[in-house]
Amino acid sequence: MSKGRIAIIGAGPGGMSTALAAHRAGFEVSIYERYPEVKPAGNILNLWPPPQKVLGLIGVDTTDLGAPALTTFRRADGHLRATVRLPDEVVTEYGGGFIGLLRWGLYKRMLDALPPGVLKLGHEMTRFEDHGDRVVVHLADREPVEADVLVGGDGLRSAVRRQLWGDQPIRHQHLHLVGGYLYVDDPQRPPDSVIAHNRNTQASYTPILHDGQWGYEWWVLEACDPSAPFDEDLMAFSRARAAGFSEKLRSMIDATPAENLQRWEIRDRRPLKQWSQGRVTLVGDAAHPTSPYAAYGAGMSIEDGYFLASELERIDVHDLGSVRRALQAFEDRRKPHTRRVSQQAFFTGYAFHRIPRPLRPLRDLVYDHTPMLQKVVGDATPDHILSQLAEIDQVEAARPATPAAATPQP
Ligand SMILES: Cc1cc2nc3c(=O)[nH]c(=O)nc-3n(C[C@H](O)[C@H](O)[C@H](O)COP(=O)(O)OP(=O)(O)OC[C@H]3O[C@@H](n4cnc5c(N)ncnc54)[C@H](O)[C@@H]3O)c2cc1C
C-alpha cells in the first residue's frame, strides 16, 4: 500500500532523485515536467562521491557512469597550487575526486531507473493551492492533480519557489564559460583533472566516460559584462582564452567538434532563509542555485532528494504537523551544506576573475607561495565530501525496515 502521494515539479537531477528516493521509501510518486521530453541543460558535468553514493542507493546503475579523476589546481604554466586529496578508500570506491561525464549520461541512467508511469511529460505547473490536508497542483491545459506533499525541483527560475517566497532577483555573477567535449581512443591513465588559472581566466579539463566511450571535457571561464551581446565564434573564443595554458588542453580544444561546444552565463541566487511551507518544499537549484564553480549543483540536487525522502519515510504524510516537522528537518539538515557550497563557489569565482586588477598579482603570489589554496580548496573540499558520505551512512543505518515500493499510477 502507498504511504502517500508525492508530486514533484521538474525532471532535472533534483526531481528525478526525489522521485527515486521517495519511490524506494514506498510513496506513490509523480514527476511533472513542462517539456515534452527530458532535456539536459548543457553537456559537461562532474559528480563528487556523495551524489554517486546516493545514486547507487536509490537504484541508479552507476557502473562506469563517468571517468574517475584526481584533481589538481594549477597555474596556467602547470605550477601546482593545490591537490584535492581524498582518503585512499574513497578514491578506490569512487575513483578519485570526482567523475567526469556528459549530462545526458546521468539523465539517461536516472530515467532508466524510474518506474513506468512516474514521469509525466508536457505537464507545466502554473500554480498550487495548499489546503492543509492536501496540495492541489494546477497544470497548464490539464486537469489539476492532488498530492500529500509537493516538491519544487523546477530549477533556477522555480515557479514553486516564486509562489512560496516571491521573486528574489537572480544574481548575475558577471562570469561566463565556454565548455566542450571530445572522445579519444586512448584514455590517459591515471586520469588527471586540471583546474588551471592565469591572472584572468580559468582553463580546465577533466576526463569523461560516456556510454563506454572515453574522452575529455574542458572549459574556459572568465569575467563578462552580461549587458554586452556575445557574438564571438565559440572555437575562436576558446582558443584565444586557452593561449598560455598547457599544450594538452589546447590540443583538446583544437580537436573538439564545433557541435560539442556550448556557452553559459553564470547566475545564481542568494541562498533562501526558508525553503518549505505547509506541505510544499524545494530541492536543488529551486532552493539553492549554485555557480558551476563548485561543480556540485547537480550533486547537491541529487543529495537533496535522498535526504528529503529519508525524512518523509519516517512519518504519516496525512498528518500536517508531521509533514511540517519533516520538511523543516530536511531543510535544516541541508541548508548549512548547500549554503556553504554555493557561497564558496560565488566567492571563488569572484577571487579568480573579478577582484580589482591591481590586486591580482598579490592574489597569485599568495596562491603560488602559501598553502592558502590548498587549505581553502584542496583540504576543505575533501572534509566536506567526507562529512556528506558519513551523513548518508547515518541515514541509511537509521532507515525503517524496507517498505514495499508503491505501484506507480499510469
Ligand atoms: C555550465 C554549467 C556547468 C555545471 N557543471 C556542474 C557540475 O560539474 N557538477 C554539478 O553537480 N553541477 C553542475 N552544474 C549545476 C547543475 O547543472 C544544476 O545545479 C542542476 O542541473 C540543478 O538540477 P535541478 O534538478 O535542481 O534543476 P534543473 O536541472 O534546472 O531542472 C529543472 C527542471 O524543471 C523543469 N521545470 C521548470 N519549471 C517547470 C514548471 N513550471 N513545470 C514543470 N516543469 C518545470 C525544467 O524543464 C527542468 O527539466 C553546472 C551548471 C552549469 C550551468
The ligand as a Gaussian input file, in Angstrom:
#p B3LYP/6-31G(d) Opt

LIG

0 1
 C       27.874000      25.297000     -17.281000
 C       27.410000      24.543000     -16.102000
 C       28.199000      23.525000     -15.602000
 C       27.770000      22.814000     -14.472000
 N       28.578000      21.830000     -14.008000
 C       28.178000      21.107000     -12.939000
 C       28.979000      20.045000     -12.474000
 O       30.048000      19.766000     -12.991000
 N       28.526000      19.316000     -11.414000
 C       27.343000      19.591000     -10.802000
 O       26.978000      18.882000      -9.841000
 N       26.551000      20.619000     -11.217000
 C       26.940000      21.379000     -12.270000
 N       26.161000      22.404000     -12.708000
 C       24.933000      22.751000     -11.966000
 C       23.757000      21.857000     -12.370000
 O       23.551000      21.921000     -13.741000
 C       22.461000      22.299000     -11.674000
 O       22.719000      22.591000     -10.332000
 C       21.420000      21.182000     -11.764000
 O       21.009000      20.990000     -13.107000
 C       20.194000      21.527000     -10.916000
 O       19.291000      20.459000     -11.000000
 P       17.750000      20.673000     -10.658000
 O       17.111000      19.354000     -10.850000
 O       17.614000      21.326000      -9.344000
 O       17.222000      21.739000     -11.714000
 P       17.248000      21.707000     -13.308000
 O       18.319000      20.843000     -13.824000
 O       17.242000      23.139000     -13.730000
 O       15.858000      21.037000     -13.707000
 C       14.653000      21.713000     -13.524000
 C       13.584000      21.014000     -14.361000
 O       12.313000      21.597000     -14.037000
 C       11.576000      21.811000     -15.227000
 N       10.601000      22.874000     -14.945000
 C       10.865000      24.176000     -14.697000
 N        9.723000      24.837000     -14.455000
 C        8.713000      23.933000     -14.549000
 C        7.292000      24.014000     -14.383000
 N        6.683000      25.172000     -14.068000
 N        6.546000      22.899000     -14.549000
 C        7.155000      21.702000     -14.856000
 N        8.494000      21.575000     -15.037000
 C        9.276000      22.675000     -14.859000
 C       12.644000      22.169000     -16.239000
 O       12.195000      21.999000     -17.564000
 C       13.767000      21.208000     -15.856000
 O       13.629000      19.973000     -16.505000
 C       26.559000      23.134000     -13.839000
 C       25.751000      24.161000     -14.360000
 C       26.184000      24.862000     -15.470000
 C       25.322000      25.980000     -15.994000

